[in-house]
Amino acid sequence: MLEATGSTSPSAPTDARRISPRRTPPTWLVVALACAGQFLVVLDVSVVNVALPSMRTDLGLSAQGLQWVVNAYAIAFAGFMLLGGRAGDLYGRKRMFLVGLGLFTLASLGGGLAQEGWQLLAARAAQGLGAAVLAPSTLTLLTAAVPEGAARARAIATWTAVGAGGGAAGGLVGGVLVDGLSWRWVLLINVPVGAVVLAGALLWLTESRGGPRRRLDLPGALLVTAGLAALAYGISQTESEGWAATATLVPLVAGLALLGLFLLVEARTASPLMPLALLRLRSVASANVAMLVSGSSMFSMWFFMTLYAQNVLGYSPLEAGVALVPSSLAVVLGSKAAPRFLPVLGARNVAVLGTLVAAVGFGWQSTMTADGGYLTAIMIPGVLMMLGAGIAATPLASLAISGAAPGDAGLVSGLINTSRTMGGSLGLAVMSTLAASRSGGEDAGPAALTDGYALVFRTAAGVLVVAAVLMWAWLPKARGRD
């Protein structure tokens, strides 16, 4: 659900040093392959949601285990994306696209064949690692292929819409596969699709990279990933142990310590994974913080809407997926409409507008009842939530990319994805704890579950209002390096 454009973002002549002798492929083909890769990695953030009850029954997963089916992917995805983005800059975007997609495809096969819960979680983490290598290259390959200006804005809007549609379509795709085949096919479907995209990328993509080869900061990548994972685990422990328990405090403190050590390492290493000077650029810092905060709310929408439809309203997996189709279309519409508003309103105002529209939708959804009707309990609030998400995402990434030097394009792309995905992962851990504390757990009755889910959407609406104020105060009025 990420997108970007900007006045100093990479262009075909300046972003990357061409290192392939092949004739440059048609622009539309590069855009199509980049969008296909982004669609796959974003789809797998949400496609498992409707399959969670079936996974729990088949593999004997606990309620916390179900949360980690989602978070194992999201944390590995977010934690290693900075490394993936920098690897693309240094060693070639096409090469990292192929490596990431290959690992993602093989891990999908392993997850689909899993016989134990731990095997599924390991496969999901491996999928996330593959996605972290793949995702940053999709954006930098696209921006290198399309000249700067209106054409690039349209191409990135398409990339945004496809990525947003991947997350949004997860419910429908998952519902069709679970009802028609089994939960395993929400993962196995990636294998043939991944193979086709791999073949196309191998044949038609042109290699490029952003600068001379340097040593990758593997210690930094491991520290930031371990720190984020420890934080998410600590938050998830509050559901069963409470905030003051040792089982909660130890991972929370450890996570903060690891992230502090990561910042220390980045300040001292010659080739940092995350150059701290980049965060002194107002456009980069403000857009990424805004993406992190808003993502912490918006990511949880699909998870809890799916649970509400199945656990409370009694929808089947397929019915739950179909019920969210209007929301899926709304996020694509918002993403495609955003570039039209940018020249008129400016990136900051469009981001604030989209966030407030989403906040209205979340507030509406918080009025849900145990016997709610489809139109007012799912469709209309869902459309508002995702229309706002689609509108807001494009200007945020546009501002972040506009502050990047050409050689840092992959890194900034990875940072954007990291902010959104990690915000979503930590937000899901917090929201799941809130829902469980109010309802008493997933084994509670429909009325209690509804109270828990309503609290989540009410909290998310408040967070989005705070995010809108933050954007208004901090985002630069005009694109560019600040």
Summary of the structure (lengths in Angstrom):
residues: 482
radius of gyration: 20.7
end to end distance: 24.9
largest distance: 63.7
contacts: 2013
relative contact order: 0.16
helix: 79%
strand: 1%
